[in-house]
Amino acid sequence: MVFTLIILLLIIIFMAFFIGLNIGEVCNIWFFKHFENLPVSVLVLVSFAAGIVVSLVFFMIFKLKKASMQNEAEKIEAQKVKDDKKRAKTERKLKKLKEKKGENQSPATQVSSEVTEVTDK
């Protein structure tokens, strides 16, 4: 924490010296309009601020895209879990139906169904 405060103070001191030494320096620039006699220090600060804004926009776009991809992956995983649960439930029902069908059949029909299963294989 103290280290970041010291670095911040050094940056502010550097900027103050830079602006103080270049306060008399001017330049002309064309940015969709011709601007004359702009101080160099103002131009540097404006370009720095524009760079920060553009970087933040790209960072936010990346962050939103990553979040949406994670949400999509979570939805897919949740759907897989639902499908697995449904499949397990259906298999349990099928097993119960087969057991019921086996109980309701007479021994002769059970033997004939087993014979057809063996011959089908």
Residue frames relative to the residue before (quaternion, step in Angstrom):
aa qw qx qy qz dx dy dz
M 1.0000 0.0000 0.0000 0.0000 0.00 0.00 0.00
V 0.6707 0.4692 -0.2918 0.4948 3.57 0.92 -0.90
F 0.6219 0.5578 -0.3331 0.4373 3.57 1.05 -0.80
T 0.6723 0.4801 -0.3062 0.4730 3.62 0.91 -0.83
L 0.6180 0.5361 -0.3433 0.4614 3.59 1.07 -0.67
I 0.6488 0.5081 -0.3147 0.4710 3.59 0.97 -0.83
I 0.6549 0.5004 -0.3148 0.4708 3.60 0.94 -0.85
L 0.6404 0.5219 -0.3240 0.4610 3.59 0.96 -0.82
L 0.6517 0.5048 -0.3101 0.4736 3.59 0.98 -0.83
L 0.6460 0.5122 -0.3239 0.4642 3.60 0.98 -0.79
I 0.6389 0.5141 -0.3269 0.4697 3.59 1.00 -0.76
I 0.6598 0.5012 -0.3111 0.4655 3.59 0.94 -0.84
I 0.6415 0.5087 -0.3222 0.4753 3.60 0.99 -0.79
F 0.6404 0.5177 -0.3221 0.4670 3.60 0.96 -0.85
M 0.6625 0.4968 -0.3115 0.4660 3.59 0.90 -0.88
A 0.6390 0.5248 -0.3304 0.4550 3.61 0.96 -0.80
F 0.6582 0.4903 -0.3093 0.4804 3.61 0.95 -0.82
F 0.6444 0.5276 -0.3187 0.4526 3.58 0.95 -0.88
I 0.6824 0.4638 -0.2902 0.4848 3.58 0.88 -0.90
G 0.6586 0.5239 -0.3134 0.4400 3.60 0.94 -0.84
L 0.7080 0.4558 -0.2712 0.4663 3.58 0.92 -0.86
N 0.7700 0.3476 -0.1858 0.5017 3.61 1.09 -0.63
I 0.3268 0.7814 -0.4859 0.2156 3.59 1.21 0.32
G 0.7046 0.4552 -0.2668 0.4744 3.60 1.08 -0.63
E 0.5832 0.5879 -0.3749 0.4168 3.60 1.22 -0.34
V 0.0289 -0.7938 0.6072 -0.0198 3.54 -0.87 1.03
C 0.0629 -0.7843 0.6154 0.0464 3.53 -1.26 0.39
N 0.4048 -0.6699 0.5627 0.2660 3.51 -1.35 0.27
I 0.0192 -0.7988 0.6011 -0.0146 3.57 -1.01 0.78
W 0.2072 -0.7444 0.6193 0.1391 3.52 -1.21 0.61
F 0.1291 0.7489 -0.6377 0.1256 3.53 -0.70 1.16
F 0.7683 -0.3078 0.0922 0.5537 3.50 0.38 1.43
K 0.7432 0.1044 -0.1211 0.6497 3.55 1.33 0.21
H 0.4485 -0.6920 0.4947 0.2743 3.56 -1.06 0.67
F 0.0840 -0.7770 0.6237 0.0141 3.57 -0.71 1.18
E 0.1413 -0.8057 0.5726 0.0549 3.57 -0.80 1.04
N 0.8617 0.1470 -0.1297 0.4680 3.50 -1.29 0.64
L 0.2576 0.7459 -0.5613 0.2495 3.57 0.78 1.04
P 0.4536 -0.6661 0.5058 0.3077 3.60 -0.89 0.80
V 0.5459 -0.6407 0.4360 0.3183 3.57 -0.97 0.90
S 0.6421 0.5379 -0.3340 0.4322 3.59 0.94 -0.82
V 0.6427 0.5043 -0.3253 0.4762 3.61 0.99 -0.75
L 0.6432 0.5269 -0.3150 0.4578 3.55 0.99 -0.85
V 0.6548 0.5029 -0.3095 0.4717 3.59 0.96 -0.83
L 0.6731 0.4920 -0.3053 0.4600 3.60 0.88 -0.86
V 0.6481 0.5080 -0.3191 0.4691 3.60 1.00 -0.80
S 0.6701 0.4841 -0.3102 0.4695 3.60 0.92 -0.83
F 0.6176 0.5360 -0.3370 0.4667 3.60 1.08 -0.69
A 0.6649 0.4941 -0.2955 0.4759 3.58 0.92 -0.91
A 0.6373 0.5167 -0.3314 0.4660 3.61 0.99 -0.78
G 0.6362 0.5288 -0.3225 0.4600 3.59 1.02 -0.76
I 0.6392 0.5173 -0.3211 0.4697 3.58 1.01 -0.79
V 0.6587 0.5108 -0.3148 0.4540 3.59 0.91 -0.91
V 0.6701 0.4899 -0.3040 0.4674 3.61 0.87 -0.92
S 0.6430 0.5197 -0.3226 0.4609 3.60 0.97 -0.80
L 0.6561 0.5064 -0.3135 0.4635 3.59 0.95 -0.82
V 0.6240 0.5313 -0.3445 0.4580 3.59 1.00 -0.76
F 0.6841 0.4705 -0.2930 0.4742 3.60 0.83 -0.92
F 0.6276 0.5363 -0.3320 0.4564 3.58 1.02 -0.75
M 0.6709 0.4923 -0.2985 0.4674 3.59 0.92 -0.90
I 0.6244 0.5267 -0.3396 0.4663 3.60 1.00 -0.78
F 0.6562 0.5045 -0.3053 0.4708 3.59 0.92 -0.92
K 0.6601 0.5151 -0.3060 0.4530 3.58 0.92 -0.92
L 0.6687 0.4919 -0.3036 0.4676 3.60 0.93 -0.87
K 0.6454 0.5175 -0.3229 0.4598 3.57 0.99 -0.83
K 0.6530 0.5114 -0.3086 0.4656 3.57 0.97 -0.86
A 0.6527 0.5117 -0.3124 0.4631 3.58 0.97 -0.85
S 0.6639 0.4920 -0.3184 0.4645 3.59 0.94 -0.81
M 0.6321 0.5170 -0.3381 0.4678 3.60 1.04 -0.69
Q 0.6454 0.5073 -0.3222 0.4715 3.60 1.01 -0.75
N 0.6388 0.5161 -0.3264 0.4681 3.58 1.01 -0.79
E 0.6475 0.5153 -0.3173 0.4631 3.56 0.99 -0.84
A 0.6470 0.5101 -0.3167 0.4699 3.59 0.98 -0.81
E 0.6452 0.5096 -0.3210 0.4701 3.60 1.00 -0.78
K 0.6377 0.5192 -0.3286 0.4645 3.60 1.00 -0.78
I 0.6471 0.5117 -0.3179 0.4674 3.58 0.96 -0.85
E 0.6540 0.5082 -0.3083 0.4678 3.58 0.95 -0.87
A 0.6482 0.5086 -0.3172 0.4697 3.59 0.98 -0.83
Q 0.6408 0.5164 -0.3224 0.4678 3.59 1.03 -0.78
K 0.6242 0.5314 -0.3379 0.4624 3.60 1.03 -0.74
V 0.6480 0.5129 -0.3156 0.4664 3.57 0.97 -0.88
K 0.6402 0.5170 -0.3229 0.4675 3.59 0.98 -0.84
D 0.6588 0.5136 -0.3062 0.4566 3.56 0.92 -0.94
D 0.6481 0.5158 -0.3150 0.4634 3.57 0.98 -0.84
K 0.6497 0.5081 -0.3165 0.4686 3.58 0.98 -0.83
K 0.6510 0.5076 -0.3154 0.4679 3.58 0.96 -0.86
R 0.6483 0.5211 -0.3152 0.4570 3.56 0.95 -0.88
A 0.6586 0.5011 -0.3070 0.4701 3.59 0.93 -0.88
K 0.6473 0.5132 -0.3171 0.4659 3.58 0.98 -0.84
T 0.6562 0.5050 -0.3065 0.4694 3.58 0.97 -0.87
E 0.6475 0.5143 -0.3201 0.4625 3.59 0.98 -0.79
R 0.6364 0.5172 -0.3281 0.4689 3.59 1.03 -0.77
K 0.6507 0.5052 -0.3172 0.4699 3.57 0.97 -0.85
L 0.6477 0.5222 -0.3138 0.4575 3.56 0.96 -0.87
K 0.6465 0.5190 -0.3116 0.4642 3.56 0.99 -0.85
K 0.6497 0.5059 -0.3133 0.4730 3.59 0.98 -0.86
L 0.6473 0.5158 -0.3216 0.4600 3.58 0.98 -0.83
K 0.6475 0.5097 -0.3206 0.4671 3.58 0.99 -0.80
E 0.6428 0.5173 -0.3173 0.4675 3.56 1.03 -0.82
K 0.6486 0.5070 -0.3133 0.4734 3.58 0.99 -0.85
K 0.6456 0.5223 -0.3119 0.4616 3.54 0.96 -0.91
G 0.6498 0.5148 -0.3051 0.4687 3.58 1.02 -0.78
E 0.6610 0.4972 -0.3079 0.4701 3.61 1.03 -0.74
N 0.6909 0.4913 -0.2764 0.4526 3.58 1.00 -0.84
Q 0.6281 0.5439 -0.3503 0.4323 3.62 1.11 -0.47
S 0.4738 -0.6305 0.5274 0.3161 3.51 -1.20 0.54
P 0.6686 -0.5121 0.3396 0.4189 3.62 -1.15 0.38
A 0.6328 0.5393 -0.3417 0.4382 3.60 1.02 -0.68
T 0.6759 0.4718 -0.3015 0.4792 3.59 0.95 -0.82
Q 0.6021 0.5488 -0.3643 0.4513 3.58 1.07 -0.63
V 0.6575 0.4985 -0.3080 0.4736 3.57 0.94 -0.88
S 0.6752 0.4888 -0.3104 0.4570 3.60 0.89 -0.88
S 0.6419 0.5015 -0.3356 0.4731 3.63 1.02 -0.70
E 0.6394 0.5110 -0.3266 0.4726 3.60 1.03 -0.73
V 0.6306 0.5225 -0.3322 0.4679 3.57 1.02 -0.73
T 0.6581 0.4906 -0.3196 0.4734 3.62 0.93 -0.82
E 0.6267 0.5240 -0.3474 0.4605 3.60 1.02 -0.69
V 0.6609 0.4994 -0.3091 0.4672 3.58 0.93 -0.86
T 0.6938 0.4749 -0.2874 0.4589 3.59 0.88 -0.88
D 0.6104 0.5476 -0.3493 0.4534 3.59 1.13 -0.56
K 0.6363 0.5163 -0.3354 0.4648 3.58 1.06 -0.65
